């Protein structure tokens, strides 16, 4: 990192920041894609597995989307399973955001992105 100052003797100061980065959870996917025709059923499962050291609970799910349906389950293996289902049945693209709120001070929110591209296949005359 370089910091510029108005000091004529030291106009630029260089800083180095070092440290270990730890994952507080294993997340199977932070981006979900649904691509295909309107009559297809699309569903994805995102697994969120808190690390024992940072054990946290997911307290809420938020999205403003009208294109997807969500449900969250917690299983005996101490894993969360976020089920995401496409409910858009008309052609078009969409980009949606899901926010999982947690009780963790280290990761109070977990963002999941959803991309949908719903289209009719072009039939060839051959």
C-alpha beads as a LAMMPS data file, in Angstrom:
LAMMPS data file: protein, C-alpha beads

126 atoms
125 bonds

1 atom types
1 bond types

-500.0 500.0 xlo xhi
-500.0 500.0 ylo yhi
-500.0 500.0 zlo zhi

Masses

1 110.0

Atoms # bond

1 1 1 0.000 0.000 0.000
2 1 1 1.357 3.440 -0.857
3 1 1 0.290 6.593 0.948
4 1 1 1.092 9.943 -0.661
5 1 1 1.727 12.955 1.554
6 1 1 2.729 16.590 1.138
7 1 1 5.947 15.954 3.125
8 1 1 8.833 16.974 0.835
9 1 1 11.270 14.525 2.488
10 1 1 8.842 11.567 2.429
11 1 1 6.245 12.178 -0.284
12 1 1 5.373 8.490 -0.489
13 1 1 5.161 6.021 2.377
14 1 1 4.953 2.288 1.767
15 1 1 3.077 -0.009 4.133
16 1 1 2.771 -3.760 4.149
17 1 1 -0.059 -5.535 5.933
18 1 1 0.367 -9.222 6.679
19 1 1 -1.895 -11.719 8.320
20 1 1 -3.633 -15.025 7.991
21 1 1 -7.033 -15.275 6.360
22 1 1 -9.363 -17.940 7.679
23 1 1 -12.561 -19.173 6.122
24 1 1 -15.417 -19.093 8.580
25 1 1 -17.601 -21.284 6.364
26 1 1 -17.479 -23.537 3.342
27 1 1 -19.965 -22.283 0.744
28 1 1 -20.555 -24.574 -2.227
29 1 1 -21.357 -21.736 -4.643
30 1 1 -21.685 -17.973 -4.377
31 1 1 -23.098 -17.701 -7.908
32 1 1 -26.035 -19.722 -9.269
33 1 1 -26.890 -19.777 -12.996
34 1 1 -30.167 -20.845 -14.582
35 1 1 -29.968 -21.012 -18.376
36 1 1 -32.579 -22.601 -20.612
37 1 1 -36.140 -22.582 -21.857
38 1 1 -39.183 -21.242 -19.964
39 1 1 -40.777 -24.681 -19.577
40 1 1 -37.689 -26.162 -17.893
41 1 1 -37.551 -26.550 -14.129
42 1 1 -34.405 -25.110 -12.573
43 1 1 -33.351 -25.689 -8.991
44 1 1 -30.031 -25.353 -7.200
45 1 1 -28.831 -26.175 -3.698
46 1 1 -26.144 -24.043 -2.051
47 1 1 -24.547 -25.642 0.995
48 1 1 -23.244 -23.426 3.794
49 1 1 -21.143 -25.245 6.386
50 1 1 -19.929 -23.095 9.293
51 1 1 -16.425 -23.919 10.550
52 1 1 -16.464 -25.208 14.141
53 1 1 -14.302 -22.317 15.350
54 1 1 -16.757 -19.753 13.938
55 1 1 -20.005 -21.608 14.506
56 1 1 -22.828 -19.272 13.521
57 1 1 -26.515 -19.400 12.717
58 1 1 -28.271 -18.036 9.668
59 1 1 -30.985 -15.808 11.086
60 1 1 -32.745 -14.478 7.968
61 1 1 -32.878 -14.617 4.157
62 1 1 -33.490 -11.501 2.101
63 1 1 -34.143 -10.931 -1.579
64 1 1 -36.290 -8.540 -3.602
65 1 1 -36.615 -11.016 -6.451
66 1 1 -39.831 -12.106 -8.126
67 1 1 -37.864 -14.595 -10.234
68 1 1 -36.812 -17.099 -7.590
69 1 1 -38.272 -19.058 -4.682
70 1 1 -36.108 -19.742 -1.629
71 1 1 -36.097 -22.159 1.273
72 1 1 -33.487 -22.860 3.929
73 1 1 -32.965 -26.126 5.778
74 1 1 -30.567 -27.065 8.554
75 1 1 -29.638 -30.744 8.694
76 1 1 -28.114 -33.146 11.233
77 1 1 -24.628 -32.627 9.743
78 1 1 -24.758 -28.990 10.914
79 1 1 -25.050 -27.798 7.322
80 1 1 -27.416 -25.254 5.875
81 1 1 -28.961 -25.998 2.507
82 1 1 -30.329 -23.026 0.617
83 1 1 -32.722 -24.187 -2.096
84 1 1 -33.092 -21.751 -5.000
85 1 1 -35.764 -22.382 -7.604
86 1 1 -36.357 -20.410 -10.796
87 1 1 -40.011 -19.366 -11.093
88 1 1 -39.629 -17.051 -14.110
89 1 1 -41.581 -18.583 -17.004
90 1 1 -41.127 -15.793 -19.548
91 1 1 -38.152 -15.066 -21.762
92 1 1 -35.473 -12.701 -20.537
93 1 1 -32.425 -12.265 -18.352
94 1 1 -32.261 -11.439 -14.684
95 1 1 -29.657 -10.794 -12.036
96 1 1 -30.748 -11.272 -8.441
97 1 1 -29.097 -11.002 -5.064
98 1 1 -29.768 -13.109 -1.988
99 1 1 -28.480 -12.030 1.412
100 1 1 -28.201 -14.562 4.209
101 1 1 -28.035 -12.730 7.526
102 1 1 -26.062 -14.412 10.305
103 1 1 -25.340 -13.896 13.989
104 1 1 -21.577 -13.844 13.251
105 1 1 -19.555 -10.722 13.959
106 1 1 -17.024 -11.922 11.359
107 1 1 -19.517 -12.476 8.537
108 1 1 -22.842 -10.830 9.346
109 1 1 -24.038 -11.295 5.757
110 1 1 -23.396 -13.925 3.115
111 1 1 -24.207 -12.761 -0.422
112 1 1 -25.357 -15.227 -3.085
113 1 1 -25.865 -14.043 -6.668
114 1 1 -28.344 -15.567 -9.121
115 1 1 -28.182 -15.169 -12.889
116 1 1 -31.032 -16.320 -15.114
117 1 1 -31.189 -16.429 -18.899
118 1 1 -34.536 -17.839 -20.005
119 1 1 -34.963 -18.143 -23.784
120 1 1 -36.720 -20.117 -26.508
121 1 1 -34.510 -22.276 -28.681
122 1 1 -34.423 -21.282 -32.311
123 1 1 -35.618 -24.207 -34.431
124 1 1 -33.765 -24.767 -37.661
125 1 1 -35.638 -25.486 -40.909
126 1 1 -33.350 -28.410 -41.790

Bonds

1 1 1 2
2 1 2 3
3 1 3 4
4 1 4 5
5 1 5 6
6 1 6 7
7 1 7 8
8 1 8 9
9 1 9 10
10 1 10 11
11 1 11 12
12 1 12 13
13 1 13 14
14 1 14 15
15 1 15 16
16 1 16 17
17 1 17 18
18 1 18 19
19 1 19 20
20 1 20 21
21 1 21 22
22 1 22 23
23 1 23 24
24 1 24 25
25 1 25 26
26 1 26 27
27 1 27 28
28 1 28 29
29 1 29 30
30 1 30 31
31 1 31 32
32 1 32 33
33 1 33 34
34 1 34 35
35 1 35 36
36 1 36 37
37 1 37 38
38 1 38 39
39 1 39 40
40 1 40 41
41 1 41 42
42 1 42 43
43 1 43 44
44 1 44 45
45 1 45 46
46 1 46 47
47 1 47 48
48 1 48 49
49 1 49 50
50 1 50 51
51 1 51 52
52 1 52 53
53 1 53 54
54 1 54 55
55 1 55 56
56 1 56 57
57 1 57 58
58 1 58 59
59 1 59 60
60 1 60 61
61 1 61 62
62 1 62 63
63 1 63 64
64 1 64 65
65 1 65 66
66 1 66 67
67 1 67 68
68 1 68 69
69 1 69 70
70 1 70 71
71 1 71 72
72 1 72 73
73 1 73 74
74 1 74 75
75 1 75 76
76 1 76 77
77 1 77 78
78 1 78 79
79 1 79 80
80 1 80 81
81 1 81 82
82 1 82 83
83 1 83 84
84 1 84 85
85 1 85 86
86 1 86 87
87 1 87 88
88 1 88 89
89 1 89 90
90 1 90 91
91 1 91 92
92 1 92 93
93 1 93 94
94 1 94 95
95 1 95 96
96 1 96 97
97 1 97 98
98 1 98 99
99 1 99 100
100 1 100 101
101 1 101 102
102 1 102 103
103 1 103 104
104 1 104 105
105 1 105 106
106 1 106 107
107 1 107 108
108 1 108 109
109 1 109 110
110 1 110 111
111 1 111 112
112 1 112 113
113 1 113 114
114 1 114 115
115 1 115 116
116 1 116 117
117 1 117 118
118 1 118 119
119 1 119 120
120 1 120 121
121 1 121 122
122 1 122 123
123 1 123 124
124 1 124 125
125 1 125 126
